[in-house]
Amino acid sequence: MTWRTSPLDAAHRALGAKMVPFGGWDMPLSYGEGTLAEHRACRTGAVVFDVSHLGTVRVEGPDALVRLQAALTNDLTKVAPGRAQYTHLLEESDASVLDDIIVWWISDDVFDVMPNASNTDGVVGAIGGDDVTASRAIIAVQGPEARMRLGALAPDATAIGRFRVGTATVAGVPCTVAGTGYTGEDGLELAVPAEGAAAVWDAILSAGVVPAGLGARDTLRLEAALPLHGHELGRGITPLQAGLGWVVAWDKEGGFRGREPLMAERERGVARRIRGLVVEGRRPPRADQAVLLDGEPVGIVTSGNFSPMLERGIALAFLPPEVQVGAEVAIDVRGDHQPAQVVETPFVAKK
């Protein structure tokens, strides 16, 4: 298979990045200091990720808003141009989440819809629009020092608030900037023309921002209890099971695809929902391991890893709704029952 590459591929290799296939792309997993160091740098300072593997679908024209409203669960009329919104695209038959998406509302009739890497074609099929992924890089600067570090290069960027969208010039390159991210920390994501991506990346590194790869991105999002498509979201998993009912605008005019089966689930009640687990000790749980209550399997781990900040194993898992926070359970790790407790999420809150 031929993997797609980011406009920053050469920059990653020059830094000695460990490259891995992900969603059809060849992307950096980590750099020289490793995932734990990159993770802690994001929690205490600022890191930069290349997330160009995410899709960008440009939807524009006088009917763009109507098309998106009919397809997606959230209600864009709650926001306005210059804002971003998290939303879901559902399977019509069973309301499972085909993709979770960020929409950047660029201007009155122009939207950039940001699907997960492997789902771009399906999203285009559902909402139309043009796949412009190859024309840009997406660079995410995240961490408590992200705005300060980026502000030294582009003061206008620091004024773009959380889930806002604006423009800024970095290293002479005009960028579209959104106050979004996937780490649980403050930060900004920059859509950069492909030909200017290396200049922007180098300028950000020169401002004292640490490069970070997909390994740290995954441990950071897990500590923040943010869902990952294919784990906490995907076919057979609805927004309600994932604990994300807040992204559903039940009463918006015209409804949305998948509304009827989702309404039916809401009325009968979910059979399972995502919970957070903290284990005793450092050994990390892993996806697909069984969760036991009183020695009997009652659920399944969807994501698990070592938390660099808590220095313990943590996990997200599907459990019956009656298994509440505070319950003592166990995770079946190759026949060894590892004690765990159901806890509130996020595991690590933004300071």
Secondary structure, DSSP 8 states (H G I E B T S, - for coil): ---EE-TTHHHHHHTT-EEEEETTEEEEEE-TT-HHHHHHHHHHS-EEEE-TTS--EEEESTTHHHHHHHHBSS-GGGS-TTBEEEEEEE-TTT--EEEEEEEEEEETTEEEEE--GGGHHHHHHHH--EE-GGGEEEEEEESTTHHHHHHTT-GGGGG--BTBEEEEEETTEEEEEEB--SSSS-EEEEEEEGGGHHHHHHHHHHTT-EE--HHHHHHHHHHTT---BTTTBBTTB-TTTTT-GGG--TT-TT--TTHHHHHHHHHH--S-EEEEEEESSS----TT-EEEETTEEEEEEEEEEEETTTTEEEEEEEE-TTS-TT-EEEEEETTEEEEEEEE-S-SS---
